Amino acid sequence: MPETAEALDPDEVTSVEDEKFDRIYPAQIRELSSVFWTPVAIAAEAAKLLVTTPGTHVLDIGCGPGKFCLVAASLTEGRFTGIEQRGDLVAAAAAAAAELSLSGVQFLHANVMEIAFADYDAFYLFNPFEENIFGGHKIDSSVPLSPELFKRYSSHVATELAARPVGTRVVTYMGYADEIPACYSCESALFRDDLKLWVKNREPDLALEHLTLSATRSYRGSIGWSSPRNSA
Ligand SMILES: C[S@@+](CC[C@H](N)C(=O)[O-])C[C@H]1O[C@@H](n2cnc3c(N)ncnc32)[C@H](O)[C@@H]1O
C-alpha cells in the first residue's frame, strides 16, 4: 500500500494491487474495474479522509461491487455501508466481504432516493450518476438511465447533504461534484484534483444555493471518459 497519494502517478493509479484485488470478483465485474470501480490506492486515501474517529459510519452512494467499502474496512476503524441499485453488484459485494471475512461493512440493494442520510456520518461518491449522461459508456442496460435522472439524483443528494450537520465530510472521486452543495468547501484535493475532501462549513443560505454556483469546480473523467459538459 503506498504511504502517500503523491507517491503515485495519478494517471496510473490502477495498479498491480488492483489486478490482485479484482480477482475476488467474477470476470464480468472484474473487466469493468479500471473504469467504474475505485482503485485500491484511491480507496485507501479516501478512507483516511473520511474516518476521523473509530466507528465513523460512511455511506458509499452507488457502491458497485463494493471495492471502496472493502478496501476502506480493511484499513480503518470505520463502518461502511454501500448502497447499490444493481442487485448482481450487491451480491458480488456481499460475497467478496464474506470471502475476506471483513466485519464493519454491509451492502444494501437500494436506490439512493430511498436512503436515510441521517443514519450516516460521512459520504463517498465516485461519479455515481454519470452513466445517465454518457449514453455509450455504461455498466449495462439493467437500470433506467437518462439526463433527467442525473439531475434528479444529483439534486436529491445535494439537498440531503445540505441538511447534514456542520463538519460533515464528503469525499468525491472524479466528476464535477454536482452533488456537493455550496455550504461545503473543498478542504483537500489529491491525485491531481481527482480526489476531493469536502466539509460542510456553514448552514445553507437558501438564496445562494438557488444560484447553484460551481464556477471553481473542475472535471476529470476516469480513463477514456470526456467531459459530459463538452459532449452535451
Ligand atoms: C462509478 S460506479 C462506483 C462504484 C463504487 N462506489 C466504487 O467506487 O468502486 C457508480 C455506481 O453507482 C450506482 N448507482 C448509480 N445510480 C444509482 C442510484 N440512483 N442508486 C443506487 N446506486 C446507483 C451504479 O449502478 C454504479 O454501480
The ligand as a Tripos MOL2 file, in Angstrom:
@<TRIPOS>MOLECULE
LIG
   27    29     1     0     0
SMALL
NO_CHARGES

@<TRIPOS>ATOM
      1 C1        -18.7930    4.5950  -10.9240 C.3       1 LIG1
      2 S1        -19.5720    3.2840  -10.0190 S.3       1 LIG1
      3 C2        -18.7160    3.4390   -8.4570 C.3       1 LIG1
      4 C3        -18.7640    2.1700   -7.6180 C.3       1 LIG1
      5 C4        -18.1430    2.2670   -6.2390 C.3       1 LIG1
      6 N1        -18.6290    3.4080   -5.4850 N.3       1 LIG1
      7 C5        -16.6390    2.3670   -6.3180 C.2       1 LIG1
      8 O1        -16.1530    3.4720   -6.0810 O.co2     1 LIG1
      9 O2        -15.9570    1.3760   -6.6030 O.co2     1 LIG1
     10 C6        -21.1840    4.0050   -9.6830 C.3       1 LIG1
     11 C7        -22.2270    3.0240   -9.1720 C.3       1 LIG1
     12 O3        -23.3650    3.7720   -8.7330 O.3       1 LIG1
     13 C8        -24.5240    3.0060   -8.9740 C.3       1 LIG1
     14 N2        -25.6890    3.8860   -8.9880 N.ar      1 LIG1
     15 C9        -25.9590    4.8210   -9.9340 C.ar      1 LIG1
     16 N3        -27.1180    5.4530   -9.6570 N.ar      1 LIG1
     17 C10       -27.5800    4.9110   -8.5030 C.ar      1 LIG1
     18 C11       -28.7410    5.1490   -7.7150 C.ar      1 LIG1
     19 N4        -29.6420    6.0710   -8.0670 N.pl3     1 LIG1
     20 N5        -28.9140    4.4300   -6.5890 N.ar      1 LIG1
     21 C12       -28.0170    3.4740   -6.2330 C.ar      1 LIG1
     22 N6        -26.9030    3.1980   -6.9620 N.ar      1 LIG1
     23 C13       -26.6820    3.9050   -8.0730 C.ar      1 LIG1
     24 C14       -24.2260    2.3410  -10.3140 C.3       1 LIG1
     25 O4        -25.0450    1.2120  -10.5250 O.3       1 LIG1
     26 C15       -22.7290    2.0240  -10.1860 C.3       1 LIG1
     27 O5        -22.5440    0.7200   -9.7100 O.3       1 LIG1
@<TRIPOS>BOND
     1     1     2 1
     2     2     3 1
     3     2    10 1
     4     3     4 1
     5     4     5 1
     6     5     6 1
     7     5     7 1
     8     7     8 2
     9     7     9 1
    10    10    11 1
    11    11    12 1
    12    11    26 1
    13    12    13 1
    14    13    14 1
    15    13    24 1
    16    14    15 ar
    17    14    23 ar
    18    15    16 ar
    19    16    17 ar
    20    17    18 ar
    21    17    23 ar
    22    18    19 1
    23    18    20 ar
    24    20    21 ar
    25    21    22 ar
    26    22    23 ar
    27    24    25 1
    28    24    26 1
    29    26    27 1
@<TRIPOS>SUBSTRUCTURE
     1 LIG1         1 GROUP 0 **** ****
